[in-house]
Amino acid sequence: MTKDVIALTPTMPDIDVLLAGLFAGGPSLGVTSVHEGAVVQLCTPDGRPLVSVEAPLLIQVPGEAQRLLGAEVAAPRVPFWWTEARASTAVEEGERLAGSFAGRLAAVLDGTVWPPEAAHTDVVPLTPETATAAPAAPDSAPPAVDVLTDKAAVVIQDRPVVAMTSWLADALRTAAAGGLALQIVTPPHTRLTLPTRTALHGHPNRWVVQDPGCGYYDGLSGAELHWQDGHFTPVRSADGKTRVAEAFKPRTAPDAPGARQLGLSLHTTHPADEHLLLGGALEAAWQALTGTSPAGWSTAEPICLPWSRRQMTELARSRAQRSAPTWLTTIGTPERPAIATTRVTHTSSGIEEHIVLTLGYGADEAPPLDAVAPLAETLATEHGLASMLTTLRTAGRDLTVPPGFEAPPIPLAFTLGADAVNEIGRSHAQHPQAGARPTRLGPAARPALHYPLGDGTDPGSWATLQQLSRHLKRTQEGA
C-alpha cells in the first residue's frame, strides 16, 4: 500500500528545495520523472520507486485544506502551495522517506505538514536488503495504484476524505482504458467527496471499506466483499444473494440530526458560438441559492483556481478541439457548503453542460426552496436550460459521503426547457395524466414548464415523477 504525506507552504518549492527534500534518502537513491515530468520519483539504485512526488499545486481557494484534510489542519493563508508525496509502505523506510521529504520542504519554506506526526528532516538510509525488497512497479501502473491485476486497479487510501485528486483521476483513466475496475480501499473512518462518489458510481468500480468487525464491504451499496480472482467481489449466500454488511446501516447525519442537502441536476444546451461563455447557468444557480458566486473551480481536487467562466470556457474549447469532453469541479465558500460537477460535451445539438450542484444545510438552516421556481425561469429564459431535477435529502451539511446507508433524495420539482416543451408538444406537456400540474415560465408563445412534485418529505414524489416521465415520453398523437 502507499502513504500520503503533504507539504503546505506559503511559497513555491523551487528546484533547489525539491532536490533538498529528495535527498532525504541520502546519495545512494536515484531520482526519475514520469508522466511527462509531472511526477518525480525517489527510487532505489535499481529503479524501484519508493516515493512519488506530484508537481506543487497553487491553492487560491479558501478552506480547501480544511475541507479535505480536517478542520484542525494548520494550513498557510491562501494562496499557498500543496505538494503531495505518496510513499510505498512495502518497505519500512518508505513512509519515513516521504515524511522527511515533506518535513524538509516545510522547514525551509516555513510551512506545515499533513499529517503533522509524519514530519521530520532526518536522512533515511536504506540497507541493501531493504532496497531490494521494494516492489518493482508495472510499467502501466500510475503512481496512485497500489495493486494492478487483470481485473482491477486497487488504490489504498488512509485519509479523512478521499478526494478526486489528479492522482486518483489518473488511476481512473488508466482503469477505464484497460477495461478494469477502480477499487479504492479505505478504513471505516474515511469519507468521500461527492466528485469521488460520482466517479465510483456503478459497476465495476467500488469503494472497499475495511471494517474490523465484518471484514470488507462496499461503502456505497453495503455488499460484503472478499478478494477473489484479482479483485474485490461480493460475498454471496448459499442461494446466490449478496449479503449486506452489518456496518452498513442507517446513520444520523454527521453534523446534526436534521441536516439536509439540496440537489440540482440540470442540463443546458447552447449554440456552438465563438463568443459563448460556459458556466452561466451554474453561476446563476449559485447566486440564486447562496447569494454569492462560486469560490473556485478545477479539473481535480483540491480546487485551486478562483472562479472564472472565461478560463473554464478556454479549457473546454481546447479539449473540444481534441474531441475530448471536459469534466470540472466547482466549490463554494466554507460558510455555505456547495459543490458541483460539470461535464461539457460538443454534440450535434451544440455545446451541452451536464451539471450536478449540491448544497448543504444544518438542522437550523432552511434550504431556499422558494428560490427554485424563480431560478428555473432564469435558467430557462437566459441560460439554455433543457431540463432540471431538484431534490432534497437528509444528509450531512459538509457534503462528504460516509461509508454507510444514506437516505435517498426526494424530488421537489422538475423543469422542462422551452425547446423540449416545443418538441413534445405544448398541449401534451401541459396536461400530465395525474398530479404535477406545471407552471409556465418565460414567454407565453414559447414557455418552459415547471412541475412541482412535493415538499421534499414524501418518497411518493418518485412515483409522481415516474408518471410524469412516462407521459412526456409519449408523443402527443400517441397519448
QUIUR-V55266 format. One line per field, one symbol per residue. ss: DSSP state (2 for helix, 1 for strand, 0 for the rest). A space follows every 50 residues. Layout:
BEGIN
ss->???
END
This chain:
BEGIN
ss->01111111100000222222222220000111110000111110000011 11110011100002222220000000000111111111000022222222 22222222200111022200000000022222200000000000001100 01111110001100022222222222200011111110001102222222 00000111111000111100001111110011110100000101000001 00000000011111111111000000000222222222220000011100 00001100222222222222000001111110000001111111111001 11111111111000000022222222222222001111111111000000 10001000011111110222222202222200000001111002220111 11000000002222222222222000000
END
